[in-house]
Amino acid sequence: MLEITEIHYTHDFKKAYQKLPKNIQKLVDKKDALFRKNPFYLTLNTHKLKGPLQGLWSFSVNFSYRILFEFLNKNSAIFYDVGTHEIYE
């Protein structure tokens, strides 16, 4: 099982996070902690993206919100964006 010990946050991620409702920010924080323990935990629905975003990954915060990220190596990742499905555009 992978364990993520380091996550880098882009400026875009930080900016998008600050714009989220407070209840969604708290949920993002919980999912971030879960992701660190096991990035493929079932409820995260972690999956590779296709098309223009090929090479990137996504996991679910809830039914509407996602985190767009990339694995840098087996123990680190970079979070690019957080938001609704619009982040894929």
Backbone hydrogen bonds in HBPLUS format (Angstrom, degrees):
<---DONOR---> <-ACCEPTOR-->    atom                        ^
c    i                          cat <-CA-CA->   ^        H-A-AA   ^      H-
h    n   atom  resd res      DA  || num        DHA   H-A  angle D-A-AA Bond
n    s   type  num  typ     dist DA aas  dist angle  dist       angle   num
A0004-ILE N   A0036-ARG O   2.87 MM  32  4.52 142.7  2.01 134.0 142.0     1
A0005-THR N   A0075-ASN O   2.82 MM  70  5.48 142.6  1.96 135.5 143.2     2
A0006-GLU N   A0075-ASN O   3.22 MM  69  6.55 146.2  2.34 155.9 161.4     3
A0077-ALA N   A0006-GLU O   3.04 MM  71  6.60 147.4  2.15 150.9 161.0     4
A0008-HIS N   A0077-ALA O   2.87 MM  69  6.33 161.2  1.91 151.3 156.6     5
A0079-PHE N   A0008-HIS O   2.80 MM  71  6.19 162.4  1.83 170.3 169.9     6
A0010-THR N   A0079-PHE O   3.12 MM  69  6.33 171.8  2.13 173.0 170.4     7
A0014-LYS N   A0010-THR O   3.04 MM   4  6.37 168.0  2.06 154.5 156.6     8
A0015-LYS N   A0011-HIS O   2.91 MM   4  6.10 159.0  1.96 152.3 158.4     9
A0016-ALA N   A0012-ASP O   2.93 MM   4  6.06 164.5  1.95 149.0 153.2    10
A0017-TYR N   A0013-PHE O   2.80 MM   4  5.97 160.1  1.84 155.5 161.6    11
A0018-GLN N   A0014-LYS O   3.09 MM   4  6.27 158.2  2.14 145.0 149.6    12
A0019-LYS N   A0016-ALA O   3.13 MM   3  5.23 134.3  2.35  98.8 111.2    13
A0020-LEU N   A0017-TYR O   3.09 MM   3  5.32 154.9  2.15 107.4 115.2    14
A0024-ILE N   A0021-PRO O   2.97 MM   3  5.34 126.9  2.26 107.9 121.8    15
A0025-GLN N   A0021-PRO O   2.95 MM   4  6.32 153.5  2.02 153.9 162.6    16
A0026-LYS N   A0022-LYS O   3.05 MM   4  6.34 158.0  2.10 150.1 154.5    17
A0027-LEU N   A0023-ASN O   3.20 MM   4  6.39 149.4  2.30 132.8 140.9    18
A0028-VAL N   A0024-ILE O   2.79 MM   4  6.06 154.6  1.85 152.3 159.4    19
A0029-ASP N   A0025-GLN O   2.95 MM   4  6.24 157.5  2.00 149.6 155.3    20
A0030-LYS N   A0026-LYS O   3.07 MM   4  6.38 152.0  2.15 143.1 150.2    21
A0031-LYS N   A0027-LEU O   2.92 MM   4  6.18 160.4  1.96 152.3 157.5    22
A0032-ASP N   A0028-VAL O   2.78 MM   4  5.92 150.0  1.87 150.5 159.5    23
A0033-ALA N   A0029-ASP O   3.11 MM   4  6.34 158.0  2.16 143.4 148.1    24
A0034-LEU N   A0030-LYS O   3.05 MM   4  6.34 153.1  2.12 143.2 150.8    25
A0035-PHE N   A0031-LYS O   2.79 MM   4  5.95 157.2  1.84 147.8 154.2    26
A0036-ARG N   A0032-ASP O   2.99 MM   4  6.26 151.8  2.07 148.4 155.4    27
A0037-LYS N   A0033-ALA O   3.32 MM   4  6.61 146.3  2.44 140.0 147.6    28
A0037-LYS N   A0034-LEU O   3.15 MM   3  5.27 123.7  2.49  97.5 111.1    29
A0038-ASN N   A0034-LEU O   2.99 MM   4  6.28 158.6  2.04 153.2 159.4    30
A0041-TYR N   A0038-ASN O   3.04 MM   3  5.40 150.7  2.13 127.2 123.2    31
A0044-LEU N   A0041-TYR O   2.93 MM   3  5.66 155.6  1.99 125.9 133.6    32
A0045-ASN N   A0042-LEU O   3.18 MM   3  5.72 150.1  2.27 113.8 121.3    33
A0060-SER N   A0044-LEU O   2.66 MM  16  5.04 165.1  1.68 158.1 154.9    34
A0047-HIS N   A0058-SER O   2.95 MM  11  5.60 155.5  2.01 157.5 165.3    35
A0058-SER N   A0047-HIS O   2.96 MM  11  5.60 145.3  2.09 152.0 163.1    36
A0049-LEU N   A0056-LEU O   2.92 MM   7  5.68 158.3  1.97 159.1 152.4    37
A0054-GLN N   A0051-GLY O   3.00 MM   3  5.31 157.1  2.06 122.1 121.7    38
A0056-LEU N   A0053-LEU O   2.98 MM   3  5.77 157.3  2.03 147.1 150.8    39
A0057-TRP N   A0069-PHE O   2.75 MM  12  5.25 168.4  1.77 164.5 163.3    40
A0069-PHE N   A0057-TRP O   2.91 MM  12  5.25 168.2  1.93 138.4 142.4    41
A0059-PHE N   A0067-ILE O   3.10 MM   8  5.49 144.9  2.22 140.9 151.6    42
A0067-ILE N   A0059-PHE O   2.93 MM   8  5.49 153.2  2.00 155.7 164.3    43
A0061-VAL N   A0065-TYR O   2.87 MM   4  5.24 175.4  1.87 139.2 138.8    44
A0062-ASN N   A0065-TYR O   3.43 MM   3  5.41 161.2  2.47 132.0 132.9    45
A0066-ARG N   A0083-GLY O   2.67 MM  17  5.52 158.5  1.71 156.5 159.7    46
A0083-GLY N   A0066-ARG O   3.00 MM  17  5.52 155.9  2.06 152.1 159.5    47
A0068-LEU N   A0081-ASP O   2.87 MM  13  5.14 164.2  1.89 144.6 150.0    48
A0080-TYR N   A0068-LEU O   2.74 MM  12  5.50 152.9  1.82 150.7 159.6    49
A0081-ASP N   A0068-LEU O   3.37 MM  13  5.14 157.6  2.43 132.8 135.7    50
A0070-GLU N   A0078-ILE O   3.00 MM   8  5.42 144.5  2.13 144.5 155.5    51
A0078-ILE N   A0070-GLU O   2.90 MM   8  5.42 154.3  1.96 153.4 162.0    52
A0072-LEU N   A0076-SER O   2.86 MM   4  5.43 159.0  1.90 128.9 135.0    53
A0073-ASN N   A0076-SER O   3.39 MM   3  5.44 163.1  2.42 135.3 133.5    54
A0087-ILE N   A0084-THR O   3.04 MM   3  6.16 178.3  2.04 135.9 135.8    55
A0088-TYR N   A0085-HIS O   3.07 MM   3  5.81 166.7  2.09 120.2 124.5    56
A0089-GLU N   A0086-GLU O   3.04 MM   3  5.46 163.8  2.07 113.6 118.8    57
